[in-house]
Structures are given as structure tokens and as C-alpha cells.
Amino acid sequence: MSKVQVYTSNTCPYCTMAVDYLKDKGVEFEERNVQEDPQARDELISKGYTGVPVLVINEEEIVGFDQAKIDAALAK
């Protein structure tokens, strides 16, 4: 089973697309909303990112909603 985290915000349409995509695939994940959770925001910044979505799948970081990269990371 893949360990998946998704960093999101309330106003990001690509975040919603990423979350919906994972749900449709039946993937369990932890959503970390950077607008509502200061710790999540700090974690994201410490990884070097200031935008969302950022998906972390088994330590692999994927910036943006990229279905091909998400599928490849989940298949590993």
C-alpha cells in the first residue's frame, strides 16, 4: 500500500482534482490543508514548495495534478 499525502488549499481547483482522482482510484491518503494547518504549511515550505497541490507518494514528490506521474508513483 502506498503512503500518500496531498498538500492542498481551500481555493485550489487542481487540489480538488487531485483529491477526487485519488478517491476515484480508491487510494487512501492524508490531506494536509496549508490554509487551515500551519504545521502543514511549514512542512510544505521546508520541502521547498510554495504552491499546491503537492502530492507525496512513497517519498516521491509530485508538483501539480499530473495523472501520469501519480499513476507511475502509485504503481511502484
Legacy VTK file of the C-alpha trace (Angstrom):
# vtk DataFile Version 3.0
C-alpha trace
ASCII
DATASET POLYDATA
POINTS 76 float
0.000 0.000 0.000
1.343 3.403 -0.961
1.758 6.098 1.656
0.174 9.213 0.170
-0.064 12.796 1.415
-1.666 15.633 -0.523
-0.931 19.243 0.370
-3.924 21.380 -0.606
-5.599 24.744 -0.079
-9.241 25.792 0.014
-9.200 27.722 -3.267
-7.114 25.433 -5.495
-9.072 23.712 -8.290
-6.135 21.401 -9.096
-6.078 20.279 -5.465
-9.716 19.269 -5.753
-8.948 17.407 -8.981
-6.042 15.554 -7.347
-8.093 14.602 -4.281
-11.042 13.471 -6.424
-8.706 11.444 -8.664
-7.210 9.604 -5.695
-10.687 8.949 -4.261
-11.891 7.613 -7.633
-8.905 5.230 -7.718
-9.639 4.068 -4.172
-6.299 5.329 -2.862
-6.084 6.082 0.854
-4.379 9.404 1.517
-3.894 12.112 4.097
-4.966 15.594 3.033
-2.893 18.414 4.526
-4.605 21.790 4.010
-1.945 24.508 4.174
-4.542 27.261 4.701
-6.007 25.621 7.787
-2.946 23.828 9.214
0.135 25.966 9.973
2.227 22.830 10.550
1.335 21.524 7.081
2.245 24.904 5.583
5.619 24.832 7.355
6.255 21.264 6.152
5.497 22.242 2.564
7.774 25.280 2.728
10.553 23.180 4.279
10.321 20.885 1.229
10.930 23.953 -0.944
7.401 24.469 -2.269
5.117 27.479 -2.018
2.301 26.276 -4.270
-0.184 23.436 -4.180
-1.083 20.733 -4.901
1.962 18.756 -3.904
1.499 15.002 -3.629
3.972 12.870 -1.720
3.684 9.226 -2.734
6.151 6.875 -1.032
8.644 9.740 -0.587
8.276 10.843 -4.246
7.126 14.452 -4.550
4.825 15.402 -7.406
4.035 19.065 -8.012
0.676 19.807 -9.561
-2.026 17.451 -10.772
-0.163 15.131 -13.159
-2.120 11.898 -13.656
0.739 10.073 -15.421
3.217 10.840 -12.628
0.658 9.979 -9.943
-0.131 6.640 -11.601
3.578 5.831 -12.030
4.334 6.633 -8.380
1.384 4.559 -7.165
2.496 1.602 -9.313
5.943 1.457 -7.671
LINES 1 77
76 0 1 2 3 4 5 6 7 8 9 10 11 12 13 14 15 16 17 18 19 20 21 22 23 24 25 26 27 28 29 30 31 32 33 34 35 36 37 38 39 40 41 42 43 44 45 46 47 48 49 50 51 52 53 54 55 56 57 58 59 60 61 62 63 64 65 66 67 68 69 70 71 72 73 74 75
